[in-house]
Amino acid sequence: MSASELQVWLYGDQVATVAPHPDRVDRITWRWTAAALQRWGSQSRIVSNILPITATSRRDTDVRATTFIQGLLPEGEARVHYAVAAGVEPDDIYGFLTHYGQDTAGGLSFVANRPTLSTSKDRSLTDGDIAARLKQVTSRAAGATLQSTSLAGMVPKIGLNRIGAEWLAPGPGNLSTWILKVGHPEGSPAADVIDTEALCLDLARALGLTTVEAQVHRFEDMRAIAVSRYDRVVHDGIVTGLHQEDLAQAIGLSTLDPARKFQRGARMPSWSHAASVLKTSGSGVAPLAKLVAFSYLVGNTDHHAKNTSFLRPPTGSVRLAPAYDIAAHLHHEGSHLSALDLAGERSFDRLTTSHVTDEISSWGVPASDAAALVANVAQSLGRALADIDRAHHPGVPLAAWDMLMERSGSALSSLTN
């Protein structure tokens, strides 16, 4: 391997090498290894739905790999912050990978040399340390955020580890198991988004839609939501990655322009595309249908193509990832558009449970089964709302609680009467 290449590791094998594109800084070159071919076979999509393993180079492999990797990188202003900190241009993909590719969403690790079992220790952090790190990821100061973690999205975030109540910075070669996401400024209309996200994830756990834990914390003058990473496996104290890709990556949708992750009447991305990813791999769509119903019922307007993901374990199978990044928005003033259309409708003011059942039916689910599934989710959500301890979510306003209760009750009534 030359000095201008990185090794791509997944589940203990080097699956590929990446190198700078000879002509364009916003692309990389991707070459599969014999180890990937031998372990998973030709045409396996263990890395991505759009990136099948091939024995020989294909003309479109670099383009597909570039689109997939773009989906691992931060977006918008967050990307600029990370680029300045690393001393690279925002569109320099290879430069990003050299600084932030060791710990990515999913199981891929982009490193100069074969990963070895790390003996480094995680460093305990004070609230002041964490506040400083959260501020650094919102800063354009050079050298401010030189960590090895790449986390997609527009909201600034950091990766940490946790033992009990103690927060730790991953040592060199260690992976993070928690993500801390900066909240909106206090007093702003969206200040409670992290609070309703923590609530919605608690509700989703009660319905069996996620394994993600979430809590809102204050670190000195910084508020943030901490969420456990479902793409990490801890065994005997060793953290390994569980591979995943989001919907945008799975359908080859570049989100270099962050607006493209929203459908808003366009052909793609769509819930039908998500269903197709599951069906082509032989997986059922019921978990996706439950997720779509839940997201609609809690009034989550931001369920875009990067907020739905698919797990790709070592077996090569595919299944829907646990729910994440779900929050309640309809109690906020203003117009409300769904990130992805439901049966052709995108205005939450006009959306009904009929749109949800029609959307699910369009994937090939019998209409009666779709209606029964949505009714079951509404009923389960109502029970979860009745059982939850509101004292655990002091930042959730009464208007949000009322909205959630009203929507779950109305939906159930419309589907059972």
Summary of the structure (lengths in Angstrom):
residues: 417
radius of gyration: 21.2
end to end distance: 66.2
largest distance: 67.6
contacts: 1367
relative contact order: 0.10
helix: 34%
strand: 20%
